[in-house]
Amino acid sequence: MTEFQPCWLRSLPEEHKGTAAALAININPSNAPNQSRSKAEEPVELAVKTSKMWNKNGVELSVSFIDTPDAELRTRILSHMNAWSEYCNEDSVWKPPRAVAYYGGPPNNWSKEKTEQNVLTPLVIKDIHSTANTDSHSIMCYFVPPEIMKEGAPTVPGGNDIDVIDQNFAAQVYPKTSPIPAFDALDRNPATVEIAASDDHLYQLHRTGEIWKYTGTPMGWELLDNNPNTIQIVADGSNLYQRHKNGKIWIYTGTPLTGWQMLDNNAATANIVVSSGHLYQLHNTGKIWVYTGTPLTGWQTLDKNTDTVQIAAHQDGLYQRHKSGKVWIYTGTPLTGWQMLDNNPATVDIVVVGSHLYQLHSTGKIWVYIGTPMTGWKMLDDNPATVQIAADGDTLYQRHNSGRIWVYTGTPMTGWRQLDGNPATQKIIASGGHLYQMHNDGSVFVYRSAGGSV
């Protein structure tokens, strides 16, 4: 006949109740008995009247066995209690059965024990060497599907490439490796909304219309103009231009604040571009004009296509992009002298420097023109995170929507080296061998490479 060992609730021995009550008050002062009673309470009565509330900062519970059952039985008992495993604590974000099922399938094919060890077992921070903050994009971080985590748990996308935090962490662990080169702050003004550069000249535009020139010393800037109508600045060598919201175009003649000459006054002007002494303007009607040298009247029409949404220029080359994605180069004859180089509706930006013409697609693909219209384009990268490209000389850069900045090292698709990874980065520009970035708080930085060049 099978014998059963019944379970019963055990009560605290009388001689320990006073000690237990004092401990309860020490854990949480709110456990103290009502002090309005007139007569002193005996230890036993104190224990009866004392509350049993946990510490307000939270607690960690544990369980002990008064006998010595084997390990398998202890594990089974704790599992059925549904309270004492590490997966059942208040801070746990896992759904253990789903995690075991997920990692037990391809491509991992892990056993339950391996999943518990690699994924479900919390790390003891004091026993590991780690970064100050968790990097869920690290290449060392597993991708964790949301369905194996509790609702409201943080997303863990994992990483498919070595990011800045990985590199800096590796530099700490392996001293032979230096952190990636840094960016030096040149200004920290929340009013900054745009930066422009040419050769060694750097300018910034404030939302108030103020235009400042960098003097060469970090935080050292000279005020050149203060007009609330200014909405764009462009630079070409030592020449600086500004466009007002009413369409007026001005050139800086050398005297701060007063030294500006008006070159045009057309309310249709939507953009200005300058390169190698050539000044162009694009109207909101699609018309393209070039400045011939006489203020106000000295403008020649080069094209008038209502589909034109962007113009780009470098040296003597002029290009335009249509809203349909078509890319054209100017061959020298006004209005009729345009040759189509590509016709892709995904094209959202073109950048030209020297003999290099690049285009960026809405999918993040980056292409370079290699000389044959329509078919002569080589893909350099295909990353959906790419939102901007910039170029200087033979150097090409890209910016991701995460703020990461990359430089092209010469091998299509794989030949990109990360320079920075700051989510605040909003814009990059390159000129004169310098790479600048502007943050969403108005801060301006210049790239400092290990050897003086990218």
TASUL-V255201 format. One line per field, one symbol per residue. ss: DSSP state (a for helix, b for strand, c for the rest). phi: phi as a letter, one per 20 degrees, with the letter a starting at -180 (. if undefined). psi: psi as a letter, one per 40 degrees, with the letter a starting at -180 (. if undefined). A space follows every 50 residues. Layout:
ss=???
phi=???
psi=???
This chain:
ss=cccccccccccccaaaaaaaaaaaaaacaaacccccccccccaaaaaaac ccccccccccccccccccccaaaaaaaaaaaccccaaacccccbcaaaaa aaaacccccccaaaaaaaaaccccaaaccccccccccccccccbcaaabc cccccbcccccccaaaaaaaaaaccccccccbbbbbbbcccbbbbbbbcc bbbbbbcccbbbbbccccccbbbbbbcccbbbbbbbccbbbbbbcccbbb bbcccccccbbbbbbcccbbbbbbbccbbbbbbcccbbbbbcccccccbb bbbbcccbbbbbbbccbbbbbbcccbbbbbcccccccbbbbbbcccbbbb bbbccbbbbbbcccbbbbbcccccccbbbbbbcccbbbbbbbccbbbbbb cccbbbbbcccccccbbbbbbcccbbbbbbbccbbbbbbcccbbbbbbcc cccc
phi=.fddefdbfedfggfdfffffffffffbgfffffeefeefefgffgffef fcefgfencdebccdedcffffffffffffflbdffedffefdedggfff ffffefeflefgfffffeceefeegfecdbffcfdfdffedffcfgfedf fnfffcfmcdbfeffgfffffffdgfeeffgddefdaccfefcbcbbble ecccdefenfdcdfeodgmecdfdabcfefcbcccbmeeccccefenfdc dedpdgmeecdfdbbcfefdacccalnedccdefenfdccedpdgmeecd fdabdfefcbcbbbleeccccefenfdcdedpdgmeecdfdabcfefcac ccbmeeddcdefenfdccedpdgmeecdfdabcfefcbcbbbmeddccce fenfdcdedpdgmeecdfdbbdfefdbcccamndddcdefenfcccfdef dnbf
psi=hhhihiiihiihideedddddddddddhdeeiiheeidiihiddddddeh igiiheeiihiiiiheagiidddddddddddfdeieeeideieigddddd ddeeiiedfiiddddddddehiihdeeihiidihgeeieehihhideeii heiiigeaieihaddddddddddgeehiiiiihhhdigheeheiiiihbe hhiihieeehhihheehhehihhdigheeheiiiihbehhiihieeeihi iheehhdeghhhdigheeheiiiihfehhiihieeeihiiheehhdeghh hdigheeheiiiihbehhiihieeeihiiheehhdeghhhdigheeheii hhhbehhiihieeeihihheehideghhhdigheeheiiiihbehhiihi eeeihiiheehideghhhdifheehdiiihifeihiihieeeihiihhid eei.
